[in-house]
Amino acid sequence: MRTLVLGAAVSGLAAARLARANGDDVAIYDRRPIAEVDFEVHSGEWDPAMLNEVDRVVTSPGFPEHVGPIPSVLAAGVPLVSEMEYAATQIDVPYAAVTGTNGKTTVTSVTADMLVRSGIDAKAAGNIGMALSDLVAEPPEALVIEASSFQLRFIDSFHPQAATILNIAPDHLDWHRNLDEYVAAKQRIFENQNEDDLLVFDADDPGATGAVQGAPSRLVPASGSSLPPGGSGRGSGSLQIAGHTYPDPGLDPAYTLDMVVAGELAAHLGATPDAIGNTMDSFAPGRHRRTPIGEWDGVSWVNDSKATNPHAAVASVRAYDSVVLIGGGRNKGLDLAPITAQPAVRMIIGIGEAAIELAALTDPDRFRHAADMEAAVAIADAIAQPGDTVLLAPGCASFDMFESYGERGEVFTRLVLERKGGSDGH
């Protein structure tokens, strides 16, 4: 068996190692030069001749479905699967899968924590950072898999016993050709489920509500702000999750939804009510996700660099009453108008490539342009008033100015602390 792996990052190299462990003859292709690895490697422009005598292709998320190698593979009729699918077929343990435009990482990690606190050897894997292929040799008792649309696009038998479509809004249209294809990829999360399996969705999100119609699994609507009929959510000062009542942890609706969905998934895989409740009580957002930096002179400063699309930016803005928003970066072909239309946004400071686009969508009195992040922080400091939240929720990718959303958030945090840290912040 000759296997060609597309991509030499974390998931690609993990798939290559797994294929070799299975006895395959393995080659790797990546557009970029590949650092020294113990595999046959190809780099540079894609050449369809690389498919000669290949029996299977395992792809990483970095290759869009409509350009480069993928069309060649499909045209040649060579079996093509994502790294997630390739590994999942070799792991015989129950698993939950989490997809959606936003919130995947939080729900994945919280679900895994609930299982671990229940005494179950569980691990989070997939798009969250640990490649599923690296767990095949010594699998845990249960898995929680963060599944992106890229990974779901090329599955065959992927079958989560519990799954969720958190929400659906336009994203990654630079990878999928249109919104319909993006939604169709998300829907594949339930195509191999049956009536014994669980599918949780955000009852307040039209995209998710529409996407789950016709699913063969048991549908459970969830909400972070209300208690939907027949579902789980917030009501009367408590949370109702999988037939149990929990104290309301007092989180905003977006994070409350994450807790509710995680609780449903974890309960289906055997988590105990005590473990679910204790995990919610101790929850703290991950780095660069609405992370408070400090408050000075009545102005709060918050880093949500992880908000890399308009849907995430809007959810972030809605958590605050009055916002000076730092937005922009590299747009991914998405409509930024919902960001500028939020009533809580008092001022927008545009950065990066999308600053011009944001300016065109915003009343001139509510827009300032910043040449870089340092200028954005300075402008925000000058115009923010007591009661405002200066919020970095860009609604765009970071790659025009930074290596990652993490670097963007770290630079913002450092600049804020350098500027304000000498004051009496808390």
PEFENFEN-V751844 format. One record per pair of residues at least 24 apart in sequence whose ideal C-beta (glycine too) atoms are under 6 Angstrom apart, sorted by the first residue. I is the first residue (numbers start at 1). J is the second residue. D is the distance in whole Angstrom. If there is no record, write none. Layout:
I/J/D  I/J/D
//
This chain:
1/55/5  2/53/6  2/54/5  2/55/5  3/56/5  4/54/5  4/57/5  5/58/5  6/59/4  6/60/6  6/63/5  6/69/6  7/60/3  7/62/5  8/34/5  10/131/5  11/60/5  11/83/4  11/131/4  12/60/4  14/131/4  14/133/4  14/134/5  15/58/5  15/83/4  15/86/6  15/133/5  18/133/4  18/136/6  48/72/4  51/76/5  51/78/6  54/78/6  58/83/6  58/86/5  61/148/6  61/150/4  64/175/5  66/177/5  80/154/6  81/154/5  82/151/5  82/154/4  83/133/6  84/126/6  84/132/5  84/151/4  85/155/4  85/156/6  85/158/5  87/132/4  87/133/4  87/136/6  88/158/5  89/157/6  90/136/5  91/136/6  91/139/5  93/139/5  93/142/6  94/142/5  94/161/5  94/269/6  95/143/4  95/145/6  95/160/5  96/144/5  96/160/6  96/162/4  96/265/4  96/269/6  97/145/5  97/147/5  97/160/4  97/163/5  97/189/6  98/146/5  98/164/5  99/147/5  99/165/6  99/186/5  99/189/5  100/165/6  100/166/3  100/167/5  101/167/5  101/168/6  101/169/5  101/171/5  101/311/5  102/311/6  102/312/4  103/166/5  103/258/5  104/146/5  106/258/5  107/258/5  107/261/5  107/262/5  108/144/5  108/146/4  110/262/4  111/144/5  111/262/4  111/265/5  111/266/5  112/144/4  113/279/5  114/266/4  114/271/4  114/275/5  114/276/5  114/279/5  115/142/6  115/266/5  115/271/5  117/275/4  117/278/6  117/279/6  118/271/4  118/272/5  118/275/4  120/270/6  142/269/5  149/182/6  149/185/4  149/186/6  152/185/5  152/188/5  152/189/6  153/185/4  155/188/6  159/192/4  161/197/5  162/198/4  162/265/5  162/268/4  162/269/6  163/189/5  163/190/6  163/199/5  164/200/4  164/261/5  165/201/5  165/208/5  165/211/5  165/212/6  166/202/6  167/202/5  167/205/4  167/208/5  168/207/3  168/208/5  168/211/6  169/207/6  169/311/4  170/334/5  171/309/5  173/333/4  174/332/5  174/333/5  183/211/6  187/211/5  190/215/5  190/217/6  193/217/4  198/268/5  200/261/5  200/264/5  203/228/4  220/264/6  222/260/5  222/261/5  224/253/4  224/256/4  224/257/3  225/253/4  232/260/5  232/264/6  233/260/6  242/267/4  244/273/5  246/277/5  249/280/5  252/319/5  254/315/5  288/406/6  288/409/4  290/316/6  293/413/5  293/416/5  294/425/4  295/425/6  295/426/6  296/420/5  296/423/5  296/425/5  298/386/3  299/384/4  299/388/5  300/389/5  301/390/5  301/416/5  302/389/6  302/391/5  303/392/5  303/409/5  303/412/6  303/413/5  304/392/6  304/393/4  305/392/6  305/405/5  305/408/5  305/409/3  306/405/6  307/393/4  308/397/5  308/405/6  309/334/6  310/334/6  310/336/6  310/338/5  310/339/5  310/395/5  313/339/5  313/393/4  313/395/4  314/338/5  316/393/4  317/342/5  317/344/5  317/345/6  320/344/6  320/389/4  322/346/5  322/387/6  322/388/5  323/389/5  323/391/5  324/380/5  324/384/5  324/388/5  324/390/5  325/391/5  326/376/5  326/392/5  327/358/6  327/394/5  327/395/5  328/352/4  328/354/4  328/355/5  328/358/6  328/394/6  328/396/6  329/354/6  329/394/5  329/396/3  329/397/6  329/398/5  329/400/6  330/396/6  330/397/4  330/399/5  330/400/4  331/396/5  332/397/6  336/395/6  337/361/5  339/395/5  347/383/6  349/376/5  349/379/5  349/380/6  351/376/5  352/400/5  352/401/5  353/400/5  354/396/5  373/411/5  373/412/6  374/415/6  377/415/5  377/416/6
//
